[in-house]
């Protein structure tokens, strides 16, 4: 869900959050009042006391929302099915300030699914190379962690190795056409 209007919210319990864009981890106290400005990909951006904070989907109950459902794959899912789910999960990762996912922003350079260690156990490793719109982005570590944690939610994925790279440098030409239209960067 994304809307240009804000939804009022009162935190129902203490809640871990990340200050945007600095990336600093903070604890918001129960009773804090603010507005949900973005609810995309299972996480929330809230405006409280003049600051933006990102709240993870696992803490949605603090906002009176439902946490995301666990991901499911058939028991006989092959690498191709897992790779499709990897790309679906990547599309649930959003910069807290921009309502466009990291795939459409052109931040994902590569995502590969490989067997992890003991192939008999069926575990998989996902290797991702990604970048940021600007090297000094304060949310870089938070975006990398979001990608990693969302990929590790996929059944059979035992590890997601997410490498942040800046070569080649990001440019708006890497964005999908829909993302360029949304941002007015044609």
N, C-alpha and C positions, 0 to 999 in steps of 0.2 A: 504494500500500500504506500502510495506517495500522494500527497496533496499539497497544494499551495497554501492551504489553510493549516492552522495548528489545532491540535486536540489538547484540551486542558488535562492535566494529570496531577495526582497527589501520590507520592510514594507511599506504599502500604507497609514497607519495611526498609531497613537499611539496605543499601544496594551498592555493589562495586560498579564503578564507571570509569571512563577514560575521558579526560579533558581534551576537547577538540580546539585547535589543531595541535596543541603542545604534545599530546600523547601521554600526559602524566596520569598515573593510576590514582584514583581518589575513592572515597567512600561517601556516598550521599545519604544523609540521615532520613529515617522514616518521617513522613509529614512534609517533606520538601514539596513545594508547589511549582509547577512549570507547565510547559507545553511540549507535546511530541511534535517535532517538526519533520521527521522522516522516519518511516517504518518500512524498511526494505530488507529483504534477504534474511529475515529473522532477527535483525538487531534494530535498535531504536536510537535516534538522535533526539535528545531532549534539551530544551532551553530552560535553565533554572538560574535565577539571580544573575542575569546578564551573561551567562556562559553557556556554551554548548557542551553536552556530555554524550558519550556513546555508551549505551547499555546493551549488553549481550543478550541474545535470545533466551539463554538459560535463566536469566533473571527477569524475564517478561512478567512473572507474577507480581513483582514489586510495582509494576505499572498497571496491574489489574488485567493483564493480557495472558494468553495461553502460550507456554513455551512451544517451540516447533516440535512436530512429531519426529520420532526416530526414523532414519532412512532404512529402506528395505530393498534387498536384492534377492532374486531367486537363488536357491542353493547351488544351482548349476550355472550360475552366471559366468560368462567367459570374460577375457580381458577387454573385449570390445564393449560389452555391456558396462563394465566398470569404467572404461574411458568415457563413455557417454554420460555416466553419472558424475564423473569428475568435472566435465564441462558444464553440466547443469549446476553443480555445487559452486563452481567458480562464478557462475552468473548470479549467485546469491551473495557475493562479496561486493560491498559498496563502500566508497569513500563516504564518511559521515556528512560531508558538506556537499556532495554532488550526487544527485539521484540517478546515477548511471553505474552499472556494474563494471567490474574491472576488465571483463572480456571485451565489452563494447567500447570501453575507454581505450582499449589497445594496450593495456598494461601487461597482459599475459603473452610472453614470447613463445613459450613451449610448455607442454604438459605431457608427460609420458608415464605409462603404467608398465611396471616390471615385476617379475616375481621377486619376493623378498625372502632371502635366505633359503630355508627349507621349503622347496616348491611343493612337497607332499602335503604340507599344512595348508596350502592354498592362500597364504598371505601375500599381499601385494605392497609394493613401494610405488609412490607417485612422486615423480621429480618435476618440479615446476621452476621455470625461469621467468621472473617478472621484473617490472620496473615501476617507477613512479612518474607522475606528471612533472615533478621537479625534485632534484636530488635532495634538497633541504626540507622536504615535506616532513613535518613533525609527526604525521600519522603513519609514516613508513613502516615502523616496527609493528604497529597495530594492524595495518593491512596485511602484512606478511603473516602475523599470528592468526588473523581471521582466516586467511586462505588455508594455512596449515590445519587449524582446528576443524574447519568445515570439511576438508578432504579426509581427515582422520575419523570423521563420523561415518564414512562410507563403509559398509560391511566388507570385510576382507582386507581393507587398507590398514596395514599395521604401522606405516610411517609415511609422512608426506615431507619431503625434503624441498623446501622453498628457498630458492636462491634469488636474492635481490641484485640486479645488474643494472648498469647504466650505459651499456654499449650494446646496441646502438641507442643513442639518446631518444627519448620519447618525443613524438611530434603529433600534432593534431591529425595528420594524415593517417595515423595508426588507428584512429577511432572509426567505429562503424558509421555508416551514413546516418542511421537513426540517432546515434549519440551526437554527431555533428549538428543535426537538425535540432535536437533537444537543447544543446548549449549555444546554438547560434554561431557555431564555428565552421561555417561552410566554406 
